[in-house]
Amino acid sequence: MFIKTIEPDEATGEIAALYAAEKESMGRVMQATQCWSARPDVILPVENLLHQIRDGFSLGLLSFRLITFVCAKHVPSSYCSHVYFRSLSGVLGREQTLAVRRDYRTAGLTAQQVEMLAYAEQITLDASKITEAHIQRLRSVGLTDVNIADIALAASFRSFMSRYFDAVGATAEPEFLDDDPTVRDEMVAVRK
């Protein structure tokens, strides 16, 4: 990490409680969480917003993870790519997750998932180019306005989060790195 953060053994109060909950659920405090502690006044609102978006996501956790994974590729973010590759591989299988990374349009996803990811990708690349035609394509595959708002929230939030993680030097924990060096390299955003 490039910046000074609150280490788990130094945490007190609400940050200690947040760290303890993450240790309980994940066995560790992730750098993605710890990096926010450089601004203790921001860590809890950011964590709460993440949980509000993810836990109430109208299209389910799989869709939230797919959006996050595709957006991480285009931010680009090594941290989020590694973490969500591992997460999605456990659900979709490693080969389909690699196919999503390479081209979600040909990865065996549903038409609705492909349109969802195309919208999320465009938000990540340049949201100013979103038009009513994008929204009509989403509606044509059965997505509601709530679904569309959730996709926009997830993609926008991931862009914000991923850029912050890389800006402060958060690195993926070893357990999220794939055993295959070629796959690990595919997940890496090159620092210049």
C-alpha positions as CSV (number, residue, x, y, z in Angstrom):
1,M,0.0,0.0,0.0
2,F,1.3,3.4,-0.9
3,I,-0.3,5.2,2.0
4,K,-0.5,4.8,5.8
5,T,-3.6,3.1,6.9
6,I,-4.9,1.8,10.2
7,E,-3.6,-1.7,10.8
8,P,-6.0,-4.3,12.3
9,D,-4.1,-4.4,15.6
10,E,-4.2,-0.6,15.8
11,A,-8.0,-0.2,15.1
12,T,-10.4,1.1,17.7
13,G,-14.1,1.8,17.9
14,E,-16.2,1.5,14.7
15,I,-13.2,0.6,12.5
16,A,-12.2,-2.2,14.9
17,A,-15.7,-3.5,14.7
18,L,-15.7,-3.4,10.9
19,Y,-12.3,-5.1,10.8
20,A,-13.5,-7.8,13.3
21,A,-16.6,-8.5,11.1
22,E,-14.5,-8.9,8.0
23,K,-12.0,-11.2,9.9
24,E,-15.0,-13.3,11.0
25,S,-16.5,-13.6,7.5
26,M,-13.3,-13.8,5.4
27,G,-10.5,-14.7,7.9
28,R,-8.7,-11.5,7.3
29,V,-9.0,-7.7,6.7
30,M,-8.7,-7.2,3.0
31,Q,-6.6,-4.3,1.6
32,A,-9.7,-3.2,-0.2
33,T,-11.2,-2.4,3.2
34,Q,-8.1,-1.3,5.0
35,C,-7.1,1.3,2.4
36,W,-10.2,3.3,3.3
37,S,-9.0,3.7,6.9
38,A,-6.6,6.5,5.8
39,R,-9.9,8.5,6.0
40,P,-11.6,7.0,9.0
41,D,-14.6,9.4,8.5
42,V,-15.1,7.8,5.0
43,I,-14.6,4.1,5.6
44,L,-18.0,3.4,7.2
45,P,-20.1,5.3,4.7
46,V,-18.3,3.7,1.8
47,E,-18.7,0.2,3.3
48,N,-22.4,0.9,4.0
49,L,-23.0,2.1,0.4
50,L,-21.3,-1.0,-1.0
51,H,-23.6,-3.2,1.2
52,Q,-26.7,-1.3,0.2
53,I,-25.9,-1.6,-3.5
54,R,-24.7,-5.2,-3.4
55,D,-27.1,-6.7,-0.8
56,G,-30.2,-5.1,-2.3
57,F,-29.1,-5.7,-6.0
58,S,-32.3,-6.4,-7.9
59,L,-30.6,-8.8,-10.3
60,G,-28.9,-10.9,-7.7
61,L,-25.3,-11.4,-6.5
62,L,-24.1,-13.2,-9.7
63,S,-25.1,-10.2,-11.8
64,F,-23.4,-7.8,-9.4
65,R,-20.2,-9.9,-9.6
66,L,-20.3,-10.1,-13.4
67,I,-20.7,-6.3,-13.6
68,T,-17.9,-5.8,-11.2
69,F,-15.6,-8.2,-13.1
70,V,-16.3,-6.6,-16.5
71,C,-15.9,-3.0,-15.1
72,A,-12.6,-4.0,-13.4
73,K,-11.2,-5.0,-16.8
74,H,-12.0,-1.6,-18.3
75,V,-11.0,0.7,-15.3
76,P,-8.5,-1.2,-15.4
77,S,-8.0,-2.7,-11.9
78,S,-5.8,-5.6,-11.1
79,Y,-7.1,-5.9,-7.5
80,C,-10.8,-6.2,-8.5
81,S,-10.0,-8.4,-11.5
82,H,-8.2,-10.9,-9.3
83,V,-10.8,-10.9,-6.5
84,Y,-13.8,-11.2,-8.8
85,F,-12.1,-13.8,-11.1
86,R,-11.7,-16.0,-8.0
87,S,-15.3,-15.2,-6.9
88,L,-16.9,-15.9,-10.3
89,S,-14.8,-19.0,-10.9
90,G,-16.4,-20.6,-7.9
91,V,-19.9,-20.0,-9.4
92,L,-19.5,-20.1,-13.2
93,G,-16.4,-22.3,-13.4
94,R,-12.9,-21.1,-14.3
95,E,-13.3,-21.6,-18.1
96,Q,-16.5,-19.6,-18.4
97,T,-15.1,-16.9,-16.2
98,L,-12.0,-16.6,-18.4
99,A,-14.4,-16.4,-21.4
100,V,-16.3,-13.6,-19.7
101,R,-13.0,-11.8,-19.2
102,R,-12.0,-12.2,-22.8
103,D,-15.4,-11.4,-24.4
104,Y,-18.6,-11.6,-22.4
105,R,-20.6,-11.5,-25.7
106,T,-19.4,-15.0,-26.6
107,A,-19.1,-16.5,-23.1
108,G,-22.4,-18.4,-23.0
109,L,-24.3,-15.8,-21.0
110,T,-28.0,-15.0,-21.5
111,A,-29.0,-12.1,-23.9
112,Q,-30.1,-10.2,-20.8
113,Q,-26.7,-10.6,-19.1
114,V,-24.9,-9.6,-22.3
115,E,-27.0,-6.4,-22.6
116,M,-26.5,-5.7,-18.9
117,L,-22.7,-6.0,-19.3
118,A,-22.6,-3.9,-22.5
119,Y,-24.3,-1.1,-20.5
120,A,-22.0,-1.5,-17.6
121,E,-19.0,-1.5,-19.9
122,Q,-20.1,1.7,-21.6
123,I,-20.6,3.4,-18.2
124,T,-17.1,2.4,-17.3
125,L,-15.6,3.5,-20.6
126,D,-17.6,6.8,-21.1
127,A,-21.0,7.2,-19.5
128,S,-21.5,10.5,-21.4
129,K,-22.1,8.3,-24.5
130,I,-25.1,6.5,-23.0
131,T,-28.2,7.2,-25.1
132,E,-31.9,6.3,-24.9
133,A,-31.1,3.5,-27.4
134,H,-29.0,1.8,-24.7
135,I,-31.9,1.9,-22.3
136,Q,-34.3,0.6,-24.9
137,R,-32.0,-2.4,-25.5
138,L,-32.0,-3.1,-21.8
139,R,-35.8,-2.9,-21.6
140,S,-36.1,-5.2,-24.7
141,V,-34.4,-8.0,-22.8
142,G,-36.8,-7.6,-19.8
143,L,-34.8,-5.3,-17.6
144,T,-36.9,-2.8,-15.5
145,D,-35.9,0.7,-14.6
146,V,-34.9,-0.5,-11.1
147,N,-32.7,-3.1,-12.7
148,I,-31.2,-0.4,-15.0
149,A,-30.6,1.9,-12.0
150,D,-28.9,-1.0,-10.2
151,I,-26.6,-1.7,-13.1
152,A,-25.6,1.9,-13.4
153,L,-25.0,2.1,-9.6
154,A,-22.9,-1.1,-9.6
155,A,-20.8,0.0,-12.6
156,S,-20.3,3.6,-11.3
157,F,-19.5,2.4,-7.8
158,R,-16.9,-0.2,-9.1
159,S,-15.2,2.5,-11.2
160,F,-14.9,4.7,-8.1
161,M,-13.7,1.8,-5.8
162,S,-11.3,0.3,-8.3
163,R,-9.7,3.6,-9.2
164,Y,-9.2,4.3,-5.5
165,F,-7.7,0.9,-4.7
166,D,-5.1,1.3,-7.5
167,A,-4.4,5.0,-6.6
168,V,-3.4,4.1,-3.1
169,G,-1.6,0.9,-4.0
170,A,-3.9,-1.9,-2.7
171,T,-2.8,-5.3,-3.9
172,A,-4.7,-8.5,-4.2
173,E,-4.1,-10.9,-1.4
174,P,-2.3,-14.1,-2.4
175,E,-5.4,-16.3,-2.0
176,F,-7.1,-14.4,-4.8
177,L,-4.2,-15.0,-7.3
178,D,-4.8,-17.8,-9.7
179,D,-2.3,-20.7,-9.7
180,D,-1.7,-20.3,-13.5
181,P,0.8,-17.4,-14.2
182,T,-0.8,-16.8,-17.6
183,V,-4.2,-16.2,-16.0
184,R,-2.6,-14.0,-13.3
185,D,-1.0,-11.9,-16.0
186,E,-4.3,-11.6,-17.8
187,M,-5.9,-10.0,-14.7
188,V,-3.1,-7.5,-14.2
189,A,-3.4,-3.8,-15.2
190,V,0.1,-2.7,-16.2
191,R,1.5,0.2,-14.2
192,K,3.6,2.5,-16.3
